[in-house]
Structures are given as C-alpha cells and as structure tokens.
C-alpha cells in the first residue's frame, strides 16, 4: 500500500520491472543502509556486538562497512577499546573511523528513499531525519510511484538525467577537494565538470540500475576510435593495459589506499593526464584543490613504482599510446636471459662443489665434476662482466648525475656491481694465490657468489616484470 506521500517501495515496482529490479537488488544502491538480521549479514560485526545490538549497517557491499548502535549513533568503540570500528572489505581488516567520538548519523539524504530532515528514524536520537525505505530504492531517483502504478504512464514518474548530481557531488561543483594525495570521495560529478566530458551526463556511460562494475554502457573506444586504433598496435595494449587504467586511475579514496603509489579505491573521472606537470593541486580557501587534470603520479607510478621515478614516466607517457616497444624493455629481456644463464651456472657450480666435498650425492666422476665446476664458475663470471657492462652503458645517468644519489639506483647498480667485484676477486685470489679453493676461504667466497647471483637474478626478474607488467 502506498504511504501518505505516494511512496510505495521497490517491491511494488518489481511487478512490472522485474529485470531492472533484480539488477538494482544486486547493486550497492540497495545495500547502502539496512537493518541487520541473522539472515542478511555476511560481514563480521564489531567485536563485542551481536546482531541485536546493532540498529543499522551502513555499506558492506564493496568498500567498507560501518554500524549504528541501538540509539542510532555510529559505533566508534568496541570491546577492545576505541576504534577498530570500520570493516574494509577488500583487505578484510578493521580500521579506526572517528575512534571514540560520539557521532550521529546524518547521511540519510543520500542513503535512503523518501528522506525528511525532520525527526529521528525509529525514534533513535542518534539518527538525524526520517525516511520511508532503507537504501537507494527506485523512488529515490524517480520520485513517489503511487500515481505511476495506478496509471502506468511514463509521464507520471520522474526521469531526471541529472539526478546523480544530488549524491555524487559536493558543493561547490567547480572545485575538487584533495585529501592528502587522494581526490575527495563523492566528487565524481565535480571531476566530470572539470573534464573535457563536462557536457556528458552520468547515464551516457552508466546504467544506473546496475552495480558500478556492470554498469558501463559504452567504452572509451566508442568515441575515441582513432586513438584506439593507434593504441591497438602499442606495447602497452599488448600487455593488457586498458584506457581506464591510466585515464581513470583509482585516484579517490573511500576505504583505504597507498599514498606512496597514489593508489586509492575509487576511479577518477578527470580523464586528462598532463605528463609535464607535477602533482596537481593548488590552495583555495585554505584547502587543497585539484585543478582539473591527472599527473603521471596517478597514471603511471602506481604500477611503475619499484625502480622508476616520475621524471622517466613523464617522458614515457608522451608516447604511451603508440610506442611499439622500448629500448629499456629490449635490454631488460636480454639482461633477463643472461641473468638466468648466470644464475644457473652459479647453481651448478655450488652443487658440483658440494658434491666434490662429499656434502652432496655425486652422479659424475670426480674429474668430470671438477671440470663442470670450473667451467660453470667461469661462465657465471663472464656473464657477470657482460651484465655489468650492459648496466654501465645503459644506466649510468650522464644526463642527470644527481640520480646517483637516488637510493633505489644506488642500491641496484654501484652496490650490486661492487659486491660482484669483491666476491669474484676474493674467489680468484683464494684459488690462484693461496691455493685454498677447496678449503674454508674458497668455500666461503663460493657461497657468497651464489648468494650474490640469487640477489642479482631476483633483481633482474622483479625489474623486468615491474616494467612490462605481464
């Protein structure tokens, strides 16, 4: 039965719009706030609380979940003390949210259907306002449905292509606040208004009845066909990088992220990347505000963060749409092949040495085993010289000498190279000069060389996969 003001609830809409109803039912809109029961809770509860002690669950669909106590206030303390009151779904861990504070619930305007700021829902003093139905139901966007149900006429239901602005933006619309390094949540419309797509409505790309991951109606290629064709022949496309990975990075933050790699959990709607500029923000009214573009920090560093820096990524971003393959990747492939040979040679040298000492079961005769050991040691030595020469030639920062003081560069190149020189020199001297190749000094140097090759091999492999992301 309809309420006095014409709200009927989504269950009534289901009669004629069952397919849309089922899509909505499995989306985050339907689950943004609800009363818990033993049958509809599939996430952990705050420690020390039972279902009967929680009046409402907020969220719990994709990012995070918060909980209201029996008086309608946000639960900010548990049996373990203040905090550990927000459950993050992706990491499956509890974090602090306004720990120990007394926080009323005042989000009903966007989380409910048929909201009124007057009174307290269910008579709970901690809840500001009242509503007809929990969650964002059909009538939250389309208005009261009683008249439409009676007439079945389209004119008797509201269809507003701009309705998303009400909850997916904050005032003023021409500003995009930045929290730390992340775009403020619920500013998708603010971002869209600052982008080249500002004439678009949300529904141009999204089916608002579906969950966000299933709601896309058209892809970037639908409009940007020339760029898409050019990009199809690029290396980035071949290794699986999509348009939205760079142009809609997770620059916003709702639950948790990594500020060091500029990785949040909510996609940006700014689209434009300015690779020539530094991290984008300016101060307006004492707040950090985004000027309307993304930088390589968001678009590149979140993936290329192990041994790369923003200077190199700025240059790479210029040609990311069309570059077929980079010199670095070619060199890295060559380096990986030789590093594999060097590591295997060092492994054979170590196993043969242990066999000759009687610490490992020998499958070859002593003379043959000795020959295998010597050859594998020399092969690993010359492979080391080749890789070291390759690194000196391609990685010495003649154009930017200050990069020598970059910690990552310094650890990988000079320290790695010097370690190899010391270890191989020690091994050669102990064998040639002191004739102690099979005594403790020679064995210690040999073990050191083997450990060096493990580190060398892992460094090359991690560098390669960090660059090509395959």
Secondary structure, 3 states (H helix, E strand, C coil): CCCCCCCCCHHHHCCCCHHHHHHHHCCHHHHCEECCCCCCCCCCCCCCCCHHHEEEEEECCCCEEEEEECCCEECCEECCEECCCEEECCCCEEECCCCCCCCEECCHHHHEECCECCCEHHHCCCECEECCEECCCHHHHHCCCHHHHHHCCHHHCCCCCCHHHHCCCCCCCCCEEEECCEECCCCHHHHHHHCCCCCCCHHHHECCCCCHHHCECCCHHHCCHHHHHHHHCCHHHHCCCCHHHHHCCCCECCCCCECCCCECCECCCCCCECCCCCCCCEEECCEEEECCCECHHHHHHCCCCCCCCHHHHHHHHCCCCCCCCCHHHHHHHHHHHHHHHHHHHHHHHHHHHHHHCCCCCCCCCHHHHHHHHHHHHHHHHHHHHHHHHHHHHHHCCCCCHHHHHCHHHHHHHHHHHHHHHHHHHHHHHHHHCCCCCCCHHHHHHHHHHHHHHHHHHHHHHHHHHHHHCC
